[in-house]
Amino acid sequence: TKCIEKEINVQIFCARCKTSAQDGVHVLVLSVSMYPGLRSIGVRLHSALTGSFVPGHHSVLLINSPNEQAAKDIGRAIMERRLAASINILSRTSTMYYWKGEVQDASEVLMLVKTKTSRIQQLVEYVRSVHPYSNPEVLSFPVEDGSRAYMEWMDEAVPDD
């Protein structure tokens, strides 16, 4: 068989900056971000050089609890383990869900947990180990944009893995 050489031209486009990522800044950040231990440095470089954070570096998790005390206990334990930068506890949410063949109607307490995306797996595992529900709701959503100062504070509050 013949080997056919083809030149592959890869154009990297930074959706955040709306520019070609071929410049030195993006190539350096991309190179540093390829190594898991250096990803945080890459995100900080991107932030310092472009004025914005990498979309998806931070996440918000939704966690429902049966009552305020359970939410506070779980929330405090998450904070003591430095798995999150902050947690909001929203009392008395009305919840409807399908469980064991029937529609259920309940009152729950919703937690909004702000953290680094890299900590989600640890958070999920911890919550599942202490939550009173056999199948607790733990859903995560990446943060695409927000206050740069707040996201810098989040990076300081939550240590790297």
Rosetta blueprint (number, residue, H / E / L):
1 T L
2 K L
3 C L
4 I L
5 E L
6 K L
7 E L
8 I L
9 N L
10 V L
11 Q L
12 I L
13 F E
14 C E
15 A L
16 R L
17 C L
18 K L
19 T E
20 S E
21 A L
22 Q L
23 D L
24 G H
25 V H
26 H H
27 V H
28 L H
29 V H
30 L H
31 S H
32 V H
33 S H
34 M L
35 Y L
36 P H
37 G H
38 L H
39 R H
40 S H
41 I H
42 G H
43 V H
44 R H
45 L H
46 H H
47 S H
48 A H
49 L H
50 T H
51 G L
52 S L
53 F L
54 V L
55 P L
56 G L
57 H L
58 H E
59 S E
60 V E
61 L E
62 L E
63 I E
64 N E
65 S E
66 P L
67 N L
68 E H
69 Q H
70 A H
71 A H
72 K H
73 D H
74 I H
75 G H
76 R H
77 A H
78 I H
79 M H
80 E H
81 R L
82 R L
83 L L
84 A L
85 A L
86 S E
87 I E
88 N E
89 I E
90 L E
91 S E
92 R E
93 T E
94 S E
95 T E
96 M E
97 Y E
98 Y E
99 W E
100 K L
101 G L
102 E E
103 V E
104 Q E
105 D E
106 A E
107 S E
108 E E
109 V E
110 L E
111 M E
112 L E
113 V E
114 K E
115 T E
116 K E
117 T H
118 S H
119 R H
120 I H
121 Q H
122 Q H
123 L H
124 V H
125 E H
126 Y H
127 V H
128 R H
129 S H
130 V H
131 H L
132 P L
133 Y L
134 S L
135 N L
136 P L
137 E L
138 V E
139 L E
140 S E
141 F E
142 P E
143 V L
144 E L
145 D L
146 G L
147 S L
148 R H
149 A H
150 Y H
151 M H
152 E H
153 W H
154 M H
155 D H
156 E H
157 A H
158 V L
159 P L
160 D L
161 D L
